[in-house]
């Protein structure tokens, strides 16, 4: 077995070794670990805050918010904060947090207050 033959065998081995040691860095989609939480009092004039919870996934992860009233999206209520209106006090309020990254967007809903 000459050096030329040995080199021909080693090239594919080195290529496989490189792929094993340097796997492709594909982005991982967001995965929720701890769900979002609404913090605050459901009293007219008070501000509720939607905490995003905990997420895994490839960075960067960005978050968007949608407040729900009785399970339906509230028009224009897309901030992490929401000012409680008189008509909200007897309603069920929650928020949806959507985590976005290069791989996917994943939505999770908070508890109802």
C-alpha positions, 0 to 999 in steps of 0.5 A, spaced: 500 500 500 503 506 497 502 513 500 498 515 494 493 509 496 493 511 503 491 518 502 485 516 498 483 512 504 484 518 509 480 523 505 473 520 506 475 518 513 477 526 515 471 528 511 466 524 516 470 526 522 469 533 520 462 532 520 461 528 526 465 534 530 462 540 527 455 538 526 450 543 522 448 549 526 440 548 524 436 553 528 432 550 534 424 552 534 422 555 541 420 551 546 416 553 552 418 550 559 414 555 563 408 558 561 406 565 560 403 568 567 399 574 567 401 579 573 396 584 577 389 585 579 383 585 575 381 592 577 379 598 572 384 602 571 390 597 574 395 595 569 396 587 568 403 585 565 404 579 561 410 575 563 413 571 557 415 565 562 421 561 560 423 558 553 429 554 550 431 555 542 436 558 538 437 565 539 435 570 538 428 569 540 423 575 540 416 575 543 409 578 541 403 579 545 396 578 544 391 579 550 384 575 550 378 577 553 373 571 554 378 567 549 377 572 543 383 577 541 382 584 543 383 589 538 390 593 539 391 589 545 398 587 543 403 590 548 406 586 554 402 591 558 394 592 558 390 597 562 384 594 565 377 597 563 371 597 567 368 592 562 373 587 563 372 586 570 367 581 569 370 578 563 376 572 563 382 575 561 389 572 559 395 573 554 398 569 548 405 570 548 408 568 541 416 566 541 419 567 534 426 565 531 429 563 525 426 556 525 419 557 527 414 561 531 410 558 537 404 560 541 402 559 549 397 562 552 397 564 560 392 562 565 385 566 565 384 571 571 
